[in-house]
Amino acid sequence: MDPLDDSTVNQRLAGVPQWRREGDEIRRTVEARDFPTAIRIVDEIAVEAEKLDHHPDIDIRWRTLHLALTTHDAGGLTELDFTLAARIDGIAASHA
């Protein structure tokens, strides 16, 4: 899969407004209501990541999840990153 150009990345970011670009990654923070909920969110993200064979970097700090997506083997952002970002948004919203 080829990396997206800057114009396409900016267009795709409009569809996932809670994500921000940092270099060759997109990042988002999710605040869960408590630690068990944060872990349930991570579990659901893991299922979607496995389906796509595309895995985010996840940092868990109590009830705060810091997520980062990039396609390492493509050397930048691809459609997979934005597909998984949208799925993560849906998961986070279902636990709000």
Sine and cosine of phi, psi and omega as CSV:
sin_phi,cos_phi,sin_psi,cos_psi,sin_omega,cos_omega
0.00,0.00,0.74,-0.68,-0.02,-1.00
-0.99,0.10,0.55,-0.83,0.08,-1.00
-0.92,0.38,0.49,-0.87,0.02,-1.00
-0.99,0.17,0.52,-0.85,0.08,-1.00
-0.98,0.21,0.24,-0.97,-0.08,-1.00
-0.84,0.54,-0.64,0.76,-0.01,-1.00
-0.89,0.46,-0.70,0.71,0.00,-1.00
-0.92,0.38,-0.64,0.77,0.05,-1.00
-0.86,0.52,-0.72,0.69,0.00,-1.00
-0.89,0.46,-0.63,0.77,0.05,-1.00
-0.90,0.43,-0.70,0.71,-0.02,-1.00
-0.93,0.38,-0.54,0.84,0.05,-1.00
-0.88,0.47,-0.51,0.86,0.04,-1.00
-0.88,0.48,-0.46,0.89,0.01,-1.00
-0.99,0.12,-0.20,0.98,0.04,-1.00
-0.73,-0.68,0.94,0.34,-0.19,-0.98
-0.90,0.43,-0.25,0.97,0.02,-1.00
-1.00,0.09,-0.06,1.00,0.02,-1.00
-0.99,-0.17,0.53,-0.84,0.05,-1.00
-0.78,-0.63,0.49,-0.87,0.00,-1.00
-1.00,0.01,0.70,-0.72,0.14,-0.99
-0.71,-0.71,0.99,-0.13,-0.04,-1.00
0.90,0.43,-0.85,-0.53,-0.01,-1.00
-0.99,-0.12,0.36,0.93,0.02,-1.00
-0.79,-0.61,0.37,-0.93,0.28,-0.96
-0.90,-0.43,0.58,-0.82,-0.10,-1.00
-0.73,-0.68,0.48,-0.88,0.07,-1.00
-0.49,-0.87,0.51,-0.86,0.13,-0.99
-0.92,-0.40,0.69,-0.72,0.05,-1.00
-0.86,-0.51,0.78,-0.63,0.09,-1.00
-0.97,-0.23,0.89,-0.46,0.07,-1.00
-1.00,-0.02,0.27,-0.96,-0.04,-1.00
-0.96,0.27,-0.41,0.91,0.04,-1.00
-0.32,-0.95,0.10,-0.99,-0.06,-1.00
-0.89,0.46,-0.72,0.70,0.02,-1.00
-0.85,0.52,-0.61,0.79,0.04,-1.00
-0.92,0.40,-0.64,0.77,0.04,-1.00
-0.85,0.52,-0.67,0.74,0.00,-1.00
-0.93,0.37,-0.62,0.78,0.07,-1.00
-0.88,0.47,-0.65,0.76,0.05,-1.00
-0.87,0.49,-0.72,0.70,0.02,-1.00
-0.88,0.48,-0.67,0.74,0.03,-1.00
-0.86,0.51,-0.67,0.74,0.00,-1.00
-0.94,0.35,-0.61,0.79,0.08,-1.00
-0.88,0.47,-0.65,0.76,0.00,-1.00
-0.86,0.50,-0.64,0.77,0.02,-1.00
-0.89,0.45,-0.73,0.68,0.00,-1.00
-0.91,0.41,-0.63,0.78,0.01,-1.00
-0.89,0.47,-0.66,0.75,0.04,-1.00
-0.90,0.43,-0.65,0.76,0.03,-1.00
-0.85,0.52,-0.63,0.78,-0.03,-1.00
-1.00,0.02,-0.17,0.99,-0.15,-0.99
0.78,0.62,0.74,0.67,-0.04,-1.00
-0.55,-0.84,0.88,-0.48,-0.23,-0.97
-0.88,-0.48,0.78,-0.62,0.01,-1.00
-0.98,0.18,0.34,-0.94,0.24,-0.97
-1.00,0.08,0.77,-0.64,-0.04,-1.00
-0.78,-0.63,0.79,-0.62,0.08,-1.00
-0.89,-0.46,0.86,-0.50,-0.03,-1.00
-0.97,-0.25,0.84,-0.54,0.08,-1.00
-0.81,-0.59,1.00,-0.08,-0.07,-1.00
0.84,0.55,-0.98,-0.20,-0.01,-1.00
-0.94,-0.34,0.20,0.98,-0.01,-1.00
-0.94,-0.33,0.81,-0.59,0.03,-1.00
-0.95,-0.33,0.79,-0.61,0.11,-0.99
-0.95,-0.30,0.85,-0.52,-0.08,-1.00
-0.89,-0.46,0.63,-0.77,0.05,-1.00
-0.69,-0.72,0.67,-0.74,0.02,-1.00
-0.79,-0.61,0.67,-0.75,0.17,-0.99
-0.32,-0.95,0.31,-0.95,0.06,-1.00
-0.96,-0.28,1.00,-0.07,-0.11,-0.99
-0.83,0.56,-0.71,0.70,-0.08,-1.00
-0.95,0.31,-0.25,0.97,0.08,-1.00
-0.99,-0.10,-0.21,0.98,0.01,-1.00
0.97,0.25,0.48,0.88,0.02,-1.00
0.22,-0.98,-0.32,-0.95,-0.04,-1.00
-1.00,0.07,0.68,-0.73,0.04,-1.00
-0.77,-0.64,0.05,-1.00,0.05,-1.00
-0.85,0.52,-0.54,0.84,0.03,-1.00
-0.84,0.54,-0.63,0.78,0.00,-1.00
-0.89,0.46,-0.66,0.75,-0.03,-1.00
-0.97,0.23,-0.52,0.86,0.10,-1.00
-0.90,0.44,-0.74,0.67,0.01,-1.00
-0.92,0.38,-0.60,0.80,0.04,-1.00
-0.85,0.53,-0.70,0.71,0.01,-1.00
-0.90,0.44,-0.64,0.77,0.03,-1.00
-0.92,0.39,-0.64,0.77,0.06,-1.00
-0.89,0.46,-0.65,0.76,0.05,-1.00
-0.85,0.52,-0.68,0.73,0.03,-1.00
-0.90,0.44,-0.67,0.74,0.03,-1.00
-0.89,0.46,-0.74,0.67,-0.01,-1.00
-0.87,0.49,-0.68,0.73,-0.01,-1.00
-0.89,0.45,-0.57,0.82,-0.02,-1.00
-0.94,0.34,-0.25,0.97,0.01,-1.00
-0.95,-0.32,0.16,0.99,-0.04,-1.00
-0.96,0.29,0.00,0.00,0.00,0.00
